[in-house]
Amino acid sequence: MGLFRSIRSRVLFGTLALAIVPLVIAALIIGALSYQSAKSSVQQRVTAQLDSLRVVQTQQVKSYFETLKETMLVTSANPTVREEFKRFRDAYPNVGASITATVDEQKVA
């Protein structure tokens, strides 16, 4: 005897199908909506964190260059440093020629 030969089996199967199919469809729809909602939430959170990080790093870079500028101004105002830079500038052509000669000697050897 086949499974669907009796009316009772057909009614039972039809009732189960009418009960299960909508549940499966509802579960799929709810799952898809939940996924989209979670995805959107995570994207918003990540974007907010990246924006926050960008602001902090921008401030750190600005602070670094401001500190560097202040250090250079203080250093350049020092008379000893200014004098040594002048002496270095005057001596540089001699140092450059000496380095070039040393490199040329090493190439030959």
Rosetta constraint file for C-alpha pairs under 8 A:
AtomPair CA 1 CA 5 HARMONIC 7.15 0.50
AtomPair CA 3 CA 9 HARMONIC 6.72 0.50
AtomPair CA 4 CA 9 HARMONIC 5.51 0.50
AtomPair CA 4 CA 10 HARMONIC 5.51 0.50
AtomPair CA 5 CA 9 HARMONIC 7.21 0.50
AtomPair CA 5 CA 10 HARMONIC 7.50 0.50
AtomPair CA 6 CA 10 HARMONIC 6.50 0.50
AtomPair CA 7 CA 11 HARMONIC 6.03 0.50
AtomPair CA 8 CA 12 HARMONIC 6.08 0.50
AtomPair CA 9 CA 13 HARMONIC 5.99 0.50
AtomPair CA 10 CA 14 HARMONIC 5.98 0.50
AtomPair CA 11 CA 15 HARMONIC 5.99 0.50
AtomPair CA 12 CA 16 HARMONIC 6.16 0.50
AtomPair CA 13 CA 17 HARMONIC 6.07 0.50
AtomPair CA 14 CA 18 HARMONIC 6.06 0.50
AtomPair CA 15 CA 19 HARMONIC 6.18 0.50
AtomPair CA 16 CA 20 HARMONIC 5.90 0.50
AtomPair CA 17 CA 21 HARMONIC 5.67 0.50
AtomPair CA 18 CA 22 HARMONIC 6.89 0.50
AtomPair CA 19 CA 23 HARMONIC 6.77 0.50
AtomPair CA 20 CA 24 HARMONIC 6.20 0.50
AtomPair CA 21 CA 25 HARMONIC 6.19 0.50
AtomPair CA 22 CA 26 HARMONIC 5.92 0.50
AtomPair CA 23 CA 27 HARMONIC 6.03 0.50
AtomPair CA 24 CA 28 HARMONIC 6.21 0.50
AtomPair CA 25 CA 29 HARMONIC 6.22 0.50
AtomPair CA 26 CA 30 HARMONIC 6.00 0.50
AtomPair CA 27 CA 31 HARMONIC 5.93 0.50
AtomPair CA 28 CA 32 HARMONIC 6.11 0.50
AtomPair CA 29 CA 33 HARMONIC 6.16 0.50
AtomPair CA 30 CA 34 HARMONIC 6.00 0.50
AtomPair CA 31 CA 35 HARMONIC 6.08 0.50
AtomPair CA 32 CA 36 HARMONIC 6.26 0.50
AtomPair CA 33 CA 37 HARMONIC 6.13 0.50
AtomPair CA 34 CA 38 HARMONIC 6.03 0.50
AtomPair CA 35 CA 39 HARMONIC 5.97 0.50
AtomPair CA 36 CA 40 HARMONIC 6.09 0.50
AtomPair CA 37 CA 41 HARMONIC 6.15 0.50
AtomPair CA 38 CA 42 HARMONIC 6.12 0.50
AtomPair CA 39 CA 43 HARMONIC 6.15 0.50
AtomPair CA 40 CA 44 HARMONIC 6.16 0.50
AtomPair CA 41 CA 45 HARMONIC 6.19 0.50
AtomPair CA 42 CA 46 HARMONIC 6.05 0.50
AtomPair CA 43 CA 47 HARMONIC 6.01 0.50
AtomPair CA 44 CA 48 HARMONIC 6.12 0.50
AtomPair CA 45 CA 49 HARMONIC 6.20 0.50
AtomPair CA 46 CA 50 HARMONIC 6.11 0.50
AtomPair CA 47 CA 51 HARMONIC 6.09 0.50
AtomPair CA 48 CA 52 HARMONIC 6.15 0.50
AtomPair CA 49 CA 53 HARMONIC 6.08 0.50
AtomPair CA 50 CA 54 HARMONIC 6.03 0.50
AtomPair CA 51 CA 55 HARMONIC 6.30 0.50
AtomPair CA 52 CA 56 HARMONIC 6.31 0.50
AtomPair CA 53 CA 57 HARMONIC 6.06 0.50
AtomPair CA 54 CA 58 HARMONIC 5.97 0.50
AtomPair CA 55 CA 59 HARMONIC 6.24 0.50
AtomPair CA 56 CA 60 HARMONIC 6.22 0.50
AtomPair CA 57 CA 61 HARMONIC 6.13 0.50
AtomPair CA 58 CA 62 HARMONIC 6.19 0.50
AtomPair CA 59 CA 63 HARMONIC 6.02 0.50
AtomPair CA 60 CA 64 HARMONIC 6.05 0.50
AtomPair CA 61 CA 65 HARMONIC 6.28 0.50
AtomPair CA 62 CA 66 HARMONIC 6.08 0.50
AtomPair CA 63 CA 67 HARMONIC 6.09 0.50
AtomPair CA 64 CA 68 HARMONIC 6.14 0.50
AtomPair CA 65 CA 69 HARMONIC 6.00 0.50
AtomPair CA 66 CA 70 HARMONIC 6.19 0.50
AtomPair CA 67 CA 71 HARMONIC 6.11 0.50
AtomPair CA 68 CA 72 HARMONIC 6.16 0.50
AtomPair CA 69 CA 73 HARMONIC 6.19 0.50
AtomPair CA 70 CA 74 HARMONIC 6.19 0.50
AtomPair CA 71 CA 75 HARMONIC 5.98 0.50
AtomPair CA 72 CA 76 HARMONIC 5.85 0.50
AtomPair CA 73 CA 77 HARMONIC 6.15 0.50
AtomPair CA 74 CA 78 HARMONIC 6.69 0.50
AtomPair CA 75 CA 81 HARMONIC 6.81 0.50
AtomPair CA 76 CA 81 HARMONIC 6.55 0.50
AtomPair CA 76 CA 82 HARMONIC 6.24 0.50
AtomPair CA 77 CA 81 HARMONIC 7.82 0.50
AtomPair CA 77 CA 82 HARMONIC 7.33 0.50
AtomPair CA 78 CA 82 HARMONIC 6.33 0.50
AtomPair CA 79 CA 83 HARMONIC 6.16 0.50
AtomPair CA 80 CA 84 HARMONIC 6.21 0.50
AtomPair CA 81 CA 85 HARMONIC 6.16 0.50
AtomPair CA 82 CA 86 HARMONIC 6.36 0.50
AtomPair CA 83 CA 87 HARMONIC 6.29 0.50
AtomPair CA 84 CA 88 HARMONIC 6.03 0.50
AtomPair CA 85 CA 89 HARMONIC 6.05 0.50
AtomPair CA 86 CA 90 HARMONIC 6.23 0.50
AtomPair CA 87 CA 91 HARMONIC 6.09 0.50
AtomPair CA 88 CA 92 HARMONIC 5.76 0.50
AtomPair CA 89 CA 93 HARMONIC 7.80 0.50
AtomPair CA 91 CA 95 HARMONIC 6.33 0.50
AtomPair CA 92 CA 96 HARMONIC 5.90 0.50
AtomPair CA 93 CA 97 HARMONIC 6.20 0.50
AtomPair CA 94 CA 98 HARMONIC 6.19 0.50
AtomPair CA 95 CA 99 HARMONIC 6.18 0.50
AtomPair CA 96 CA 100 HARMONIC 6.18 0.50
AtomPair CA 97 CA 101 HARMONIC 6.15 0.50
AtomPair CA 98 CA 102 HARMONIC 6.25 0.50
AtomPair CA 99 CA 103 HARMONIC 6.24 0.50
AtomPair CA 100 CA 104 HARMONIC 6.16 0.50
AtomPair CA 101 CA 105 HARMONIC 6.18 0.50
AtomPair CA 102 CA 106 HARMONIC 6.35 0.50
AtomPair CA 103 CA 107 HARMONIC 6.35 0.50
AtomPair CA 104 CA 108 HARMONIC 6.45 0.50
AtomPair CA 105 CA 109 HARMONIC 6.37 0.50
